[in-house]
Amino acid sequence: MTTTLFGWGPKFDLRGPSPCVMKSDIQLQMLGVRFERAIADLDSVPKHKAPYVKDGDQLIEDSTFIRAHFEQKLDKKLDARLTREQRAAAWAIERMLEDRLLFIMVHERWLEDVNFDKGPRSFFANIPEPQRTSVITRVRDELRQMMVRHGLGRHSRGERMQLAARDIGAVADMLGDKDFLFGAEPTAADAATFGVLASCATRFFESPLSALVERHDSLVAYLRRMDARFFADVSWPAMAA
């Protein structure tokens, strides 16, 4: 039975443009799953999001449910060695990063014009004009409205960076002088943390986020350590031009 992770390969000086695709890639490796990688087609799946996995005939969408599916299938828990309190802390870190810091990063990429033009605009290159302009306007307007409903869009950029600094600092404090968040070996939370922090740290975009990560030497070393461990030999098929 073939297992395939759908997402995207290197882009924006990162291992991928999606933090959650990187997270799932790492977690599948941690679980010992043998899998292939393929470029996502968001129109082909109900949730219109990546990552998603096809495990034989079964479709699993969303990184959290991907992890849960394979943990149950393999009867293997990524956080088995953690204490109950550590498992709670791991989940809290993951939710902090994915439910707030990730959205601050998305705001920087998609709603700051200079960054959108340098990065996400390329996702629309295959749409012919004049439809392309109207699609881009609609997508960005919908994202802007979503950010306002979320709450982050009601803040100034400086206020969002204050929140980001606190989130990033909390991860640095949790990491301390350890190799990984909970000791000498990585756990599920490290996969989520790498995905979001690496996405913030890239210098591809003009954003204060990269400096907020770089002010913590421990986090810079941590990202290098995770990258070397999980992505040294990873390859993806080419994305369509």
Phi, psi and omega in degrees: 000130182271136174246129183229129173266127179254129180187224179215151179271201188305135178193149178062035183059032178231168174290347176180156181283348184249120176302323185283333173293316177299319178301311181295322178303312181295315183294323175296320176297316179301324181280353179078022180282132173273117186214157174259167178239138180216155181287132184289147170238097188294335179287348185268355184235149187301320185275350178055040180221156170236150011279157165218157183233140168251114180252092191067236179269359185265133177258129176235123181248145178087135185299324180294319181284332174298311178302312183299320180300311184283330174298318179290316182298319184267355184052051184218126181254127181297330183255025185301326184277352181279152173286169178301317180294321179294321177297321177295317179295322180298316180294322179295319177298314181300316182290322176302314184288317186276335182261354174226299186299321178301319181289327173297317177298317179298318177302317180298319183285317193262334187247353168269118191304317184296324179283321177300316182295328181280331187239276188302334179305330182296337180293343185255009189298332184274358177275125181290150171284151004273001182298327185302313182298317181291323178294314179300315180299316180295314182298316181291323178295318178296320179294319179299317178295321178297319179296323177295316178296322177298322182118327182296327181290350177274349181266157171288165178299320179298321178293321177297322179291328175297317177296317180298318180300321180290319178298312181296319178297324179296321178294318179299319179294320178296319181293316182057229179256018180277160176290321181225173191302325184239026174135212188279346180234145181286153175234185184303322181296330178294326178296314178295319181296315179301312183304313183284313183294320178298321180294327176285326190281341184302139177271004180299323181259156176269093186213142174296345184300321183299319179292328179294327175284315186292342178291347178252101181303326181296324180287323177299314179294322179298315179297320177296320181295314179295317181299314181295326184284323190247347185233005183301323185244018183273137175224147178240153171295156183293141174282150179297142180291000000 
